[in-house]
Amino acid sequence: MPAELRDLGFLHLGRPESGVRRYGQLIADATRAGGGLTVHEAEAGRVDEGSSRLAQVAAELTSAQVLLMQWNRRGWGKHGGALYRLMRFRRAYRGALVVTLHDIFDRHGLRERYLAPDAWSLRWLGRVADLVVVHSQVEVERLRGIIPAERLRVIPHFVERRELALRPEEARARLGLADRRIVTLLGFVYGRKGHRYAVEAVPHLPEDIVMVYAGGPVAGRSFVHDLALAKAEELGLGDRFRITGYLSEEDLETWIAATHLAILPFTDLSASGSMSSWIAAGKPMLVSDLPSVREYEPRAPGALHLFSPTEPLPLAAAIRELLAEPLQDPDPAVQRLARELSLERTVERYLVVAREALADHRP
């Protein structure tokens, strides 16, 4: 008879401000709040603080029947260091292991799929983890031939509750944009989110529309940010385009509340924290028509407006079409999607996977 799940462990690793690190913490907090299980947590710190800490935290987690941990290349380290750290930890922790993968993109060619150090890490992880969680069926396909399909489980990225303190009209007045329509691209400014060309859609929009990049560059990676500013100056966009830079939580919520239409013109998508923020706020969204995005449709039909191809002119045309008439704000379909992807539902899905890992685990 399979053992009953009583003790669940969480390993936290990486920079405190990391979204992946925060993801694991929120799952742990919600699991503890749900009751019924003893939750164990251990903090391994930043990857540059030394791998010896991993062996120490493994000892702290030995009473956990199943351990949940997060994996992405940035959190565990580049090159061969990630594999070394993983091997060291797995030798010390012998219980059932469930690993959630983040930032899974396509891999092409011999080097990316077989020879790159992080490909070796993924392959070894697929052998030593009892089960591996990804956020979409598209990611399952991206891992074909790298991690055995029978070890993969899909749990969509959760959506946090977000109660906006300001009504849209109040937020726009606070920002000095009461007479403008606001289209917002949220989050760090980098290539895959479409920042490179969303700015080029602005000349093809009505002049009362303001395109906002609500965020700033990733530290040390300002190329796309600087390119967008240069393109805006070249096109003479003036106050029709702005990049806010880093936002406090209060300022972030003001921009979210003020937004008429959220845009997510991704050229590629793994899981998106910015999409989750928009869903939580119930905002109308225009999103690139990608396979991973289409997976949301069965959960809440009509919640996402799709466009393609992901280029400036089709993006501008889709924005004009959607804003030709006032949009519902909040959008009822997006609110249905938020309930389906709630943190509580996500924890339920993780507990199903944890029980399966415990039942199948062989020390």
GIVEN-V183167 format. One record per residue. N is the residue number from 0. PSI is psi as a letter, one per 20 degrees, with the letter a starting at -180 (none if undefined). OMEGA is omega as a letter, one per 40 degrees, with the letter a starting at -180 (* if undefined). NEAR is the number of other C-alpha atoms within 10 Angstrom. Layout:
N|PSI|OMEGA|NEAR + N|PSI|OMEGA|NEAR
This chain:
0|p|a|4 + 1|q|i|9 + 2|q|i|9 + 3|p|i|10 + 4|o|a|18 + 5|h|a|13 + 6|p|a|16 + 7|p|a|24 + 8|q|i|24 + 9|p|i|22 + 10|p|i|23 + 11|p|a|25 + 12|q|i|23 + 13|a|a|24 + 14|p|a|16 + 15|h|a|12 + 16|i|a|8 + 17|p|i|12 + 18|h|i|13 + 19|g|i|23 + 20|g|i|20 + 21|h|i|17 + 22|g|a|15 + 23|h|a|19 + 24|g|a|18 + 25|h|i|15 + 26|g|i|19 + 27|g|a|22 + 28|g|a|13 + 29|h|i|14 + 30|g|i|22 + 31|g|a|15 + 32|h|a|12 + 33|i|i|12 + 34|r|i|9 + 35|i|a|11 + 36|q|i|13 + 37|p|a|14 + 38|p|i|20 + 39|p|i|19 + 40|q|i|19 + 41|p|a|17 + 42|o|a|15 + 43|i|i|20 + 44|a|a|18 + 45|q|a|17 + 46|h|a|20 + 47|j|i|11 + 48|j|i|10 + 49|q|a|11 + 50|i|a|20 + 51|h|i|12 + 52|h|a|16 + 53|g|i|24 + 54|h|i|18 + 55|g|a|16 + 56|h|i|19 + 57|h|i|23 + 58|h|i|13 + 59|i|a|17 + 60|j|a|24 + 61|h|i|16 + 62|i|i|17 + 63|p|i|24 + 64|h|i|22 + 65|p|i|27 + 66|p|i|28 + 67|p|i|24 + 68|r|a|18 + 69|q|i|24 + 70|p|i|23 + 71|q|a|19 + 72|h|a|17 + 73|h|a|15 + 74|h|a|21 + 75|i|i|23 + 76|q|a|18 + 77|r|i|15 + 78|b|a|15 + 79|i|a|14 + 80|h|a|17 + 81|g|a|24 + 82|g|i|22 + 83|g|a|14 + 84|g|i|20 + 85|g|i|19 + 86|g|a|16 + 87|g|a|16 + 88|g|a|20 + 89|h|i|17 + 90|h|a|11 + 91|h|i|16 + 92|o|a|22 + 93|j|i|19 + 94|a|i|23 + 95|p|a|26 + 96|p|i|23 + 97|p|a|27 + 98|p|i|20 + 99|p|i|21 + 100|p|i|20 + 101|q|i|22 + 102|l|i|17 + 103|o|a|19 + 104|r|a|14 + 105|q|i|15 + 106|p|a|13 + 107|q|i|10 + 108|r|a|8 + 109|g|a|9 + 110|g|a|11 + 111|h|a|14 + 112|h|a|20 + 113|h|a|17 + 114|h|a|11 + 115|q|a|13 + 116|h|a|18 + 117|h|i|22 + 118|h|i|21 + 119|g|i|19 + 120|g|i|23 + 121|g|i|21 + 122|g|a|19 + 123|h|i|16 + 124|h|i|21 + 125|i|i|20 + 126|h|a|14 + 127|i|i|18 + 128|q|i|18 + 129|g|i|23 + 130|q|a|27 + 131|p|a|29 + 132|p|i|23 + 133|r|a|23 + 134|i|a|22 + 135|r|i|21 + 136|h|i|16 + 137|h|i|21 + 138|h|i|23 + 139|g|a|20 + 140|h|a|12 + 141|h|a|15 + 142|j|i|22 + 143|p|a|12 + 144|i|i|11 + 145|g|i|20 + 146|p|a|19 + 147|p|a|15 + 148|h|a|15 + 149|i|i|8 + 150|i|a|15 + 151|p|i|22 + 152|q|a|20 + 153|p|i|18 + 154|o|a|19 + 155|q|i|19 + 156|p|a|21 + 157|r|i|27 + 158|p|i|25 + 159|q|i|20 + 160|p|i|15 + 161|o|i|14 + 162|o|a|11 + 163|p|a|15 + 164|h|a|12 + 165|q|i|15 + 166|q|a|12 + 167|g|a|20 + 168|h|i|14 + 169|g|a|16 + 170|g|i|22 + 171|h|i|22 + 172|g|i|13 + 173|h|a|14 + 174|i|a|12 + 175|k|a|10 + 176|k|a|17 + 177|h|a|15 + 178|j|a|11 + 179|q|i|15 + 180|p|a|19 + 181|p|i|22 + 182|p|a|25 + 183|p|i|23 + 184|o|a|25 + 185|q|i|25 + 186|a|i|22 + 187|q|a|20 + 188|o|i|26 + 189|r|a|18 + 190|g|a|15 + 191|i|a|13 + 192|i|i|23 + 193|j|i|22 + 194|h|a|23 + 195|h|a|22 + 196|i|i|20 + 197|h|i|24 + 198|h|a|24 + 199|i|i|19 + 200|h|a|17 + 201|g|a|23 + 202|i|a|16 + 203|j|i|14 + 204|q|i|17 + 205|q|a|14 + 206|i|i|13 + 207|i|i|13 + 208|p|i|21 + 209|p|i|22 + 210|p|a|25 + 211|p|i|23 + 212|o|a|24 + 213|n|a|21 + 214|a|i|19 + 215|a|a|18 + 216|q|i|18 + 217|q|a|15 + 218|p|i|7 + 219|j|a|6 + 220|m|a|11 + 221|j|a|14 + 222|g|a|14 + 223|h|i|19 + 224|g|a|22 + 225|h|i|14 + 226|g|i|15 + 227|g|i|23 + 228|g|i|17 + 229|h|i|12 + 230|h|i|15 + 231|g|i|20 + 232|g|i|12 + 233|h|a|9 + 234|i|i|13 + 235|l|a|12 + 236|h|i|19 + 237|c|a|10 + 238|j|i|13 + 239|i|i|20 + 240|p|i|21 + 241|q|i|18 + 242|p|a|18 + 243|h|a|15 + 244|a|a|15 + 245|p|a|15 + 246|p|i|15 + 247|r|i|10 + 248|g|a|8 + 249|g|i|11 + 250|h|i|15 + 251|g|a|17 + 252|h|i|20 + 253|g|i|22 + 254|g|i|23 + 255|g|a|27 + 256|h|a|25 + 257|h|a|25 + 258|p|i|26 + 259|g|a|25 + 260|p|i|23 + 261|p|i|23 + 262|q|i|28 + 263|m|a|27 + 264|l|a|28 + 265|q|i|21 + 266|i|i|16 + 267|q|a|19 + 268|p|i|21 + 269|e|i|20 + 270|q|a|22 + 271|o|i|17 + 272|h|i|18 + 273|h|i|17 + 274|g|i|21 + 275|h|i|19 + 276|g|i|21 + 277|g|i|25 + 278|g|a|30 + 279|h|a|24 + 280|i|i|24 + 281|k|a|25 + 282|q|i|27 + 283|p|a|25 + 284|p|i|23 + 285|p|a|21 + 286|q|i|22 + 287|p|a|26 + 288|n|i|20 + 289|q|i|19 + 290|g|a|13 + 291|h|i|17 + 292|h|a|19 + 293|h|i|16 + 294|i|i|14 + 295|h|a|17 + 296|g|a|13 + 297|h|a|10 + 298|h|i|16 + 299|n|a|18 + 300|p|i|13 + 301|j|a|15 + 302|h|a|24 + 303|p|i|23 + 304|p|a|16 + 305|q|i|20 + 306|q|i|20 + 307|q|e|14 + 308|r|a|14 + 309|m|a|20 + 310|r|a|19 + 311|g|a|19 + 312|g|i|19 + 313|h|i|14 + 314|g|a|28 + 315|g|i|20 + 316|g|i|14 + 317|h|i|17 + 318|g|a|24 + 319|g|a|15 + 320|g|a|10 + 321|h|a|15 + 322|j|i|15 + 323|h|i|9 + 324|q|i|8 + 325|p|i|8 + 326|q|i|13 + 327|p|a|12 + 328|o|e|17 + 329|q|i|17 + 330|p|a|18 + 331|h|i|16 + 332|h|i|19 + 333|h|i|24 + 334|h|i|18 + 335|g|i|16 + 336|h|i|23 + 337|g|i|26 + 338|h|a|19 + 339|h|a|17 + 340|k|a|22 + 341|q|i|18 + 342|h|a|20 + 343|g|i|19 + 344|h|i|14 + 345|g|i|19 + 346|g|i|20 + 347|g|i|13 + 348|h|i|15 + 349|h|a|21 + 350|h|i|15 + 351|g|a|10 + 352|g|a|20 + 353|g|i|23 + 354|h|i|20 + 355|g|i|18 + 356|g|i|23 + 357|g|a|22 + 358|h|a|15 + 359|i|a|13 + 360|p|i|17 + 361|o|a|10 + 362|none|*|6
